[in-house]
Amino acid sequence: MNLIEIENLELPELQIYRKMRGNAFDVDNSFIADSPKVVNMLLENDIGVNSILATHSYYEENRALIGRSKVPKCYVGEKALLETIVGHSMHHNVMMHGKRPENVPLEQMGDRIIMLDALSNMENVGAIARSAAALGVDSMMLPVAAPHPYGRRAIRVSMGYVSRLQIHRFDHLEQSIARLKALGYTIYAAEAEEGAVVLSTLDTVPDKWVIVMGNEERGVSKEILALCDQTLQIEMAPKIKSFNVSIAASIIMHWLVVKP
């Protein structure tokens, strides 16, 4: 492990840690992650690394992991110095500049897929990624125009478990559904509408399936519902319209995974 003591705060390689908006990382397809648990999870799952910015204590505590991960640049300094670089107080002692994984082709996705139809909240994307990883749903699909699953807040909420998922970002939802059907997937939509199958009454679950979760406010559009094989809804108490989308996704994924 080759530690680089920070002597010049204006090093070009350090300026990336000042950028917090997701679109700042689209040019080179990178991301920023923070906190030891999240950074270590990403390292354990072999996510590409450009550099790490951390205190001496972080490197000492994680010497073996850093060594195995072959991090090219390990910048080190006192916490106060790190806070000067990033421009805000830090409740942790490490940040990582990483490389977003390449888009996985549809043909290489797993048998269980969670598909997000234009979610707008990055925390919801991260929460769904964490639940998917926990339940063995190892593939996620979402639009190119939606929040990136390797956005800083999404990674943080996922606790880094997004790195265990195969990610496919698409331009056209309708075309993606048609391709998935051709590959043998059954497409479920999650929506509380007339005629939807109550989740607990679902008789059988196919080997290959996709769950389409809609936008937080609009849900799944009628046009997309018409393309899906079946619509599922979760039983709820009277006068309650819906769950948060991340909670609903977790319930449905769990049900489909454990259903014999």
N, C-alpha and C positions, 0 to 999 in steps of 0.2 A: 504494500500500500504506500503510494507516494503522496504524502501530504504537501499541499501548496499553501504556505503561510501567506495570508492576504496582506500585501504591502501597498497596493495601489487600488483604491476603491473604484477607479474609472476603467479597470480592465474590461474590454469588450465582452468577454465571456461571462462577466458578472451582471451585465445590464439586463439580461433576460429575467433575473430574479426581481426586477422592479416592475415587470409587466404582469398585471393581474387579470386582464380581460382575455377571454378565450380566443378572440379573433387575432390576438397578437401572436398566437402560436400556429395559425393556419398555414403561414408561408412555408415554414420548415417542418410542419406536421409533428410538432413537439408538445410538451406539456410541463407543468410545474406541479409537484406534489409536496406535501409537508407532513410532519410528525413522524416519530420513529416507527410506530406501528404500520402506518401506511407505506412509508418508504421501504421498510424491511419486507413487507408483503410483496411489493413490486419487484424488489431484488430477488426474492425467493422464487418468483415466477418468471425470471429471466427477461423482464422487460428491458429494452435497450436504454442505456444511460449515456447522457452527454457529460454531466458533472453532478457533484454533490457539494452542497454548501452547509457546513456543520461546525459544531464546537469540537474541541479535543475530546470531551467526555463521550460524545456520540461515537466517534471513531474508535475509542478505546473499548467501549462496550460492545461494538459490533465488528471488531477487527476481522474475525474469521469470515463473516458474511461478505464484508467489503472485499476481502481478498479473493473469495470465490467468484464474485461478480465481475471482477476485472474492470472496475470503474476507471475510466480514462483520466478524469481530473477530480481530485478531492481537495476542495478549498476549505481551509480551516481558519477560525478566528474566534475571539471571545463573543459571547452572545450580544453584547452591546454593539460590537462591530457589525455583526450580522444584521441587527435591527437597523443600523445606519444604511446598510446596503439595500434592504428590502423596503425601507421607508415606513415601517410600522412596528409596534410591539409584537413579539413572538412568544407564544405560550409553549413552545417546543424548542428543540435544538438542532433541527435538520430540515433542509429543503433539497429537492432533487429536480434537476432538469432532465426529462426523459424523452424517449422517442415513441410516438404513438405507433402501435402495431399496424401492420399492413391490413387493408380490407380483406376479409376472408371471403372467397367465392362461395356462392350459394351451394354449389355442389359439395363443398367441404364442411358445411354446417352440421351440427349434431342432430339427433332425432327429435329433440325437444327445443323449441325456439320461442322466445318471448319477443314479440314485434311491437314496437312503440310507434303509434301513428301521431307524429308531430306533438309530442309532449313539450311544454314550454318551460317547465321548472327543472333546473339541473339537479336539485336535491332529490326529486322524484326519480330521475334517471339513475342516480347513484343508489338510492334505496332499493329499486327494483333489481339492479345489478347484484347487490349484496344478497338479496333473497334468492335470486336465480342461482347464484353460486352455491348457496347453502342447501338448496333443494336438488341440486344436480341437473339443473336446466342450464346447459353449458353454452348456449348460443343466444345472442341478442341481435335484433335488427332494428334500425331506426333511420329516419330520413337524413340526408346530407344537411338539410337546412335546420335540423333540430339541434339542441344542445349536445355537444360532443360528450360521449361517455368518459373521455379522458380530460374533461374540463376539471379545473381544480376542485370545485365544490362537489362535483359528482364523484371524483376519486375519493375525496375525504369521507363523504357519506357512505360510500361503498366499503370503506376501510381497506381499500386497495384490492378487494376481491374482484373488481371489474377485470383485473389482469388474468383471472381464471376463465374468462369467457371468450368465445370466438365472436368477433364483432363484424357485422356486415352493414354498411351504410348504403342506402339506395336513393335513387333519384325519383323513381315512380313506384308508388305503392301498388297500384293496380297491376303493373307488369310483374312486380315481384311476387304478388299472390299467384298470378297465372303460372309463373315459373315454379313456384313451390308446389303447386298442385301437380304439375307435370312430373315433379320429382317424387310424388307419392305422399305428400303431407296432407293431413286433414287440417283445415283452417277454421279455428274457432274465433269468434268475436266476443268480447266482454261488453255487454250492454243490457241495461234493464229496459226491455221493450216487450210489447205484447207478442206472445208466441215464443219468447226465449225459453230455453230449457233451464229449469232450476238445477243448479249445480249438483245438489245432493241426489237428484233423480237420474243423473247421467248413468246409463247402463254399462257401457264399455268405453274404453279409451284405446285408440289405435296406437301402434308402435311409433308412428311419426306424426307429430302434431305441432301446430303453431297457435299461439294465443295473440290476438290483436287487441292491444289496449289503446283506447282513444285519448284525445286531448283532454286535459283536466276540465275544461269548461264545456267543450262541444261534444265530447264523447266520440264514438265511431260514427261516421257519416252513413246515411242510408245507402249511398252508392257503394261504399265499401262493405256494408252489411250484406248487400245483395250478392257480393262476390264470395262471401265466406260460406262454408259448409253448414255451420251451425252457430247460433248465438247462445251464450251462456249468461245466466244471472245468478247472483248470490242472494239467498234469503236474508231479508232485513226486517227489523221491527217496523210496524206501521208508521207511516208519515216520515220515514227516513228514506231519502232518495238514493243516496250512493255513499260508498266508501271513498276515501282518498285513493287515487289511482295506484299508488304503491302498495297500499294495504290490499286492495282488490286483486292486484296482480299476484301478490304473495299467497292469498287464499286459493285462487284458482290454480296456480302452479302446484301448490301443495296437494290439492285434491287430485289433479291429473297424474301427479307422480305416484301417489300412494294407492290410487284406485287399482284394484286387481284386474 
